[in-house]
């Protein structure tokens, strides 16, 4: 639910969520003991499906990192992650045993540890910004899952916090690390398709409707109040959260109190590549309009289908819809398309054999976890820092707002305000609650 008092409500919550965090601490891996052999100490906040199966594994297999803490509000998932860490590091010891990873139910305990250099936030989307702001305030560098936020105002607040505390932050999308995605952008940025005229992006149709659900007893392993956190209170039901003792796709990804659905979930992957190749990753469009279909009723209330059209200041048009995961750049001399899982296609096909000269634009190609750890070491900006992630997420949310308003909206990307619809500006923020007395 959104309303006029949301900005004050949100700021009040963000202040309160940081009260329990540690004071500013310079990470041990940055000053003094930053020899090449020293590993960066990582705290994993959220070890559900993505957190355990992808992000935790990525850091465990990195020679530059050591996972020293895991955190989750689900005790079953928490214990599984702790065992993963102990088994992985124990396999490298003569004894076969390792006891150097602590388990926490409250993320503030991880942030209060001076031996934690950086955290990976892999929680439901509604927790991303509050936890990331608390983390940078505690002196931690942060890798945070996409989508970055549930509102444009919230994303801007995180950007300002990262700048204020001089922290390294990375949006944990792996698409910039996919070679053919990067290659498509390089061809466009180096003029191989002529003048860019149009971009087309698509995401899978993955969300379905779910009727009203009865309240259910909270599973004993789940701290449901902590899971809800800043979201409005609602009675527990399985399809609101995730299936107990399971890593199946969770219901929360279809509930707008916790996630915007496919328009942002997959959209922040493909639209990030669109922004990268267009050279607009730190700004946004000047016009947006769209149509979409929401469920008529029930628990799951994210978009079932949508089409959005954007126009940028340079005249480039972008068309974004539910179809299949791809980004296509169309220019005056040809087109190039990167399709997730399939690679590149182009017209003329000879574009695929083009070679870049020594002085042409070449984009960085580090892995997602490697990029984050490299930047923690060097204090350089990541491949997808807060501002870039915020602008990509904003692109998706602008489409969602245009669909909600049912009209063409004019956007000022510098002021981050609509200039032709005051009611649309009310949707730039969200009403959140201050949780469990933080």
N, C-alpha and C positions, 0 to 999 in steps of 0.2 A: 504494500500500500504506500502511496506517495502523497506528500502534502506540502504546504507552504512552510511548515516549521521544521522541515527535514534537515536543513543545513545546520541549524543549531543543535538538533538532536544528534546528528552524525558527529559533529565536532566534540560534543560532550562525551559521546561513547568513546571516541578515539583517545581523548584525554584519559578517560577512566581505565581503558584497557592497558594503558602503559604504566599505570600506577604500580603494578606488581612486578614490572620488569626491572632488571638490574640497571644501575647507572652506567654511563658511557664507559666502555672498556675497549682499549686497543687490542685487537686479537693477537694471540701469541704467534701466529703464523705470519704476521705482517712486519713486526718490528723485532729487533734483537735476534731471535732464534729462527730467522727465515732462511736457513741453509737449504740448498737444493734437496737434501735428503729428508728434511722435515716435512711431514704430511700435514695437510690442512684438516683440522678436526671438525667434523660435520655432525650436526644434529638433524635428524629426520623428523619433521612435524607432519604427521599424517602418513600412515602406512597401509592404506587400503589398496585397491586394485592397481592404480597407477603408481602410488607411492612405493609399494613393496615390489611389484613385478617389474617395474621399469626404472624408477628413480633410485631406489635402494641398490638394485643390482648395478646400475651405472656407477655409483660411487664406490661400491665394494670392489669393483674391478679396476678402479683407477689407482695407479701407483702414487698419485699425488694427494690422496685423501684417506682419512681413517674415520669411519663412522663410530662415534663415541656415545651417541644417545639416540633413542627412538622414542616417539611420543604418539599416542593415539587415544581417543576417548573410548574405543572398543578394546576391551581387555584381551579378547581372543586374537584380534589382529596384532595387537601390541606384542603379545607373547610370541607369535609366529615370526615377527620381524626381529625380535631380540634373538631368537634361535638362529635365524638366518645369519645374522652378524657373527654370532659366536661360532657357528659351524664353519663359516667361510674363513674367518681368521684363525680358527683352531686348526684347520687343515694345513696351515703353513707352520705349525709348531710341532716340535718333537712329541710333546705330550698329547697333541690332538685336542687340547682344551684351551679356551679363551674366555675370560670373564671381564673384559674391559668395556662392555656396552651396558649402559643403564637404561631402564625403561621408565617412562613418565606418562601419567594421565593428563597432566596440566602443562601446556606449552610454556607457561611462564617459568617453570622450573628449568627448562632447557635454556631459556634466554638468560637466566640468572647465573649460569655456569660460566666462569671466566675462562675455562679451558675449551669452550666451544667457539671456534672462529667464524663459522658460517652455518646457516640453516637452509634446508630444503623444505618449502611449504607445499604439501601435496594434499591439502584438505578440500572439502567442498568449496565452491567458488565464493560463497558469502563470507568465508573466513579469510580469504587471501589478503585483502588490504589491511584489516585490523591486525593480523599477525605480522605482516611484513612491516607495518609502521612501528609496531612494538619492537620488532627485531632490530631495525636500523637504529631505533632509539636506545637499544641496549648495546650498540656497538657491533652488531653482527652484520656480515654480508649475507645477501639473500638470493637464492634461486627460488622463484615462485611459479607454480603451475599457471598455465593459461586456462581460461581467459583471466585477465588480470583483475577485473573488478565487475561489479554489478551496476555501476553508474559512472557517468563521465566525471562528475564532481569527485567521486571517491578515487578514481584513477589519478586525477590532478593532485589530490591530497597526498597520495603516495609519492608522486614525482617530487613534490616539494619537500617531503620528509627525507627522501634519499639525497636530495641536493643539500639540505640543511645539515645532515649528519655525515656527509661525504662518504657514503657507503657504496659498495659495488652491488648492483642488482641485475639479475638476468631473468627475463621471461622464459620459462622452460618449454619453448616450442622447438622441436628438432628439425623443422622444415628448412631452416636456413643452412642446416648441415647436410641436406640431401643434395648431392652433386648436380643432378639435372635441374633442380629448382634454382640453384645458384647460377648454373650455366644459362638458363633462360633469361635471368635478370641481366647477366653480363652482355648477352647479345643485344638486348634492348638498350641498355645504358650506353653501349658503344655504337649505336646507330645502325645495327645490321638489318633492322626491319624498316628503316627510314624514320619518318616522324611518327611517333606514337599517337594513335587516334582513339583506340578503344581497348578496354580491358574487360575480359569476361572471367568471372570466378564462379565456382559451384561447390556445393557441399552435399554430403549424402542425406537422403531422407531416412532418419533414424528414429524419430520420436513418434509415439502413438498416443492415443487417448487412454485415459483410465478413469472409470467412474468414481463416484463418492466411495470413500473407504471408512470402515468402522474404526473407532479407537481400539487400540490393542495394548496389552501389558508390555512395558518396556523390557527388553531382554536384560537379564542380570548383568551381562558383560558390558552393556552400553551405558555411558554417562550421557543421557539424552539432553539434559539441561546444557551441558557443555557443548554438545554437538550443535544444538540450536544457536547458542551464542548470541550474536547480534540480530538474528532473524526474529520475526514476530513469533510469539508463542503459538504452538499448534499441537494438538494431541498426537501422540505417537501412533504410527501405523507403518507396517513394513514397507509399503510402496512410497512412503515419504522419505525414508532413509536408505537403508540397504538391507539385503537379506542376511539374517544372522548366520554367522560362520560360513560366509560365502564371499567370493570376489566377483560375482556376476555384475553386469551393468546396473548401477544403482538407480532407484527411483528418484532421488533428489535431482538428478540431471534433467528431469522433466517438470520440476516445480519452480516457479519463478521467484519464490522467496530465497532460493539457493543457487539458481542457475538460469541463464537466459535461453537455454536450449541450443539447438544446432546453429542458429544464426550467429552465435558467439563461440560456441564450443569448438566446432570445426572451422568456423569462419575466421577465427584468429590465426589459424594455420595458413589458409589460402590467401586471405586478404593481406596478411603480412608480406607474403611473396609479391602480391600485386603492388603494395606500397614500396617495397624494396626496388622492384624493377622500374617503377614510375619515378622514383626519387622523391616521393612525398611522405616518407616515413616519419617526418617530424611536423607534419601539418595535416590537412584534411581537405575534404571536398567543400564546395561552396553552395551546393544544392543537392537535395536528396528527396526522393519520393518512392513509395513502394506499396505493395499489396501483400496480404498474407491471410492465412486461415488459422484461427485459434480453435481449440476444442470448445464445444458449447457449454460443457459443465464437467465436473469431476475434479479429482485431485491433480492430475497432470494438466498443466495449463500453458505450456510453451507452444510456440508456433509449430503447426504441422506442415506448412508449406509457405513459401514466400518468393517474391521477386522484388528486387530493389534496384533503382537506377540512381547513380551519382554523377555529378558533373564537377570537374575540378577547375581551378582558376585558369589553367592553360588550355581549357577546352576539351581535354580528354574526358570521355564518357566511360563509366564503369557499370557493368551489368552483373548483378549478383543474385543467384537463385539456388533453390534446391534442385540438384541434378546428380552430379558425381564430382568427386574431389579433383579439381583442376584449376589452373590459371592460364589464361590465353591472352597474349599481347598482340594486338593488330595494328600494323603501321602502314605507311604509304607504299612500302616496297615488300610487304610480306607479313607473315605472322609466325609466332612460335608459341607452342603450348606445352606446359609441364603437367602431366597427369599423374596423380599419386599412385604409386605402385606399377606404373607402366613406362614412365620416362618421357622423353621429348618427342614431339612431332613438329614439323615446320613446313611452310610454303614460302619460297621454294625449298625443296628438300636439301639443297646445297648448303643452307644455313647451318645444318647439323655438322658440317665438316669445316666450318669457319674456324680459323685460329686467331687468337688475340695477339696483338703486337706487344712489345715490351713496355710501351708507354700507355697502353690502354687500361681502362678500369678493370681491376680484378678484385673480386669480393672475397672476404675471409672464409675459410673452409674448415674451421675447427668443429669438433663434435660439441653437442650441447653441454655435456658435463665438463669436457675438456676446456671449452671456452670459459665457463664460469670459474673453474679452478685456476686457469691461466690469469684471469683478470683479478682474482683475489690475490694472487702472488704479485702481479705487476702494478696493481691499482689502476689499470686501464679500463676503459668503458667496454662492456660486453657487446657481443654481436646484436643483442636485442635488449637494450637497457630500458629503464622505466619509461622514459619519454616515448620511445618507439613502441613499446608494448601498449602504452596508454593510447597512442594515436591509432594503432591497429584495432584495439578493442573499441575505441570510440567510433570507428568506421562501422563496425557491426551494430553498435547500440544506436547510432544515428538512423540506421535502416529500421531498427525495431521501433524507434520513436515515430518515424515517418509513417510506418504502418499503423501504429496506434492512433495517430492524429488523422490519417486518411487524407493527407493533402501534401502538396509540394512545399518543402521547407527550405528556407535560405539560411545558410550556416556561415558564421564568421569563425574560421578556424583559429585565428589569433586570440580573440576574446573568448572563444568556446561558448558562444551564445547563438540562439536563433534570432534573426532580425525581423521576422515577419509573423511570429506566433508566440506571444507570451505564455500561452498554455503549454506549448512544447518545452519551454524553458523550465517549467515545473517538473518535467520528467527527467531532467539532468541529474536529479538527486533522488535518494530513496530514504524513506523513514525506517530507521533501525532502532532497536531497543538496547539499552545498556544491560548486559547479561549478568546474572548471578552475582550481583554486588561487586563487580570489578572496580 
